[in-house]
Amino acid sequence: MKKSICLLLIFAALVARGQELYPYSEPASNMPSKSLSLKHTTMFMRTVHSPSIRQRHMPEVMLGLNKNWMVHGSLNFSDMHGEGFIWEGARFYAKYRFLSKDEVHKHFRMAAFGAVAYSRNHLDHNELNLMGDQSGLQYGLIATQLWNKLAVSGTGSMVEVLNKRRWQKIEPSPYAFRAFQYSLSAGFLVFPLTYKNYDQTNVNLYLELLGSRNLNYSREGYYVDLAPSIQAIFKSTGKLNIGYRFQLDSDIYRLSKRSFMISYEHIFLNALRKKRKPTLLS
């Protein structure tokens, strides 16, 4: 009976945050405590280097340490910066949820996050991206509000590119090394209309506004993208995302102005919880 109640509570928590699982950004909410998640993301695009379709693969491991802390670790592989398919680098991400106001069918949460990334690629454009293109740091805040079937989230962060060219005394600098990045994301649950059991498939629609403003470079300053996507969640443990990101406006010479994304994630609940040793009854 106790086990059934725990599973029911976990299921209810997953359902409540289903429309917060944004494909292109992170919400302030965390994954369930003591859980482990495996994710693989693939992005397809045409770059300025080649008219052929390029791809980037990002396998990722995510851990829900407790209700406030979660961490990610990912690798990047792509052929976006050359003719060969190579290992580009790695990224580590941590998030701490410091505020949670929960009510019936709604909640408000805030979290702080930080990320560090390493990339083998050389600097060749001024769009700052720590998902494979550049080495650096990122830190910021997230606020997420859930109302019934709608979840809205906003993120603001600083990105610092760490490259030896940053400390070379060249004026004016040929590259951007610091940027303010932001996102405004909305997710809406469209199916099922009413939850009846654990086996029902969740379908969510998302729309995300993603932007960046370079802070130390005036000749190429900003971009604003829009990313609609659809998501299917199977038995609250498997998640399939399909999205398309395209540029609304920019004055930056970018690696690519549009991309197609597909990802799949599977979560293992209670994977990090210690198993109790069996005891003999006297």
Helices and strands as residue ranges (DSSP letters): H 2-16, G 18-20, E 35-47, E 50-64, E 69-78, E 86-103, E 106-119, E 136-147, E 150-161, G 164-167, E 178-191, E 202-214, E 222-234, E 238-250, E 258-268
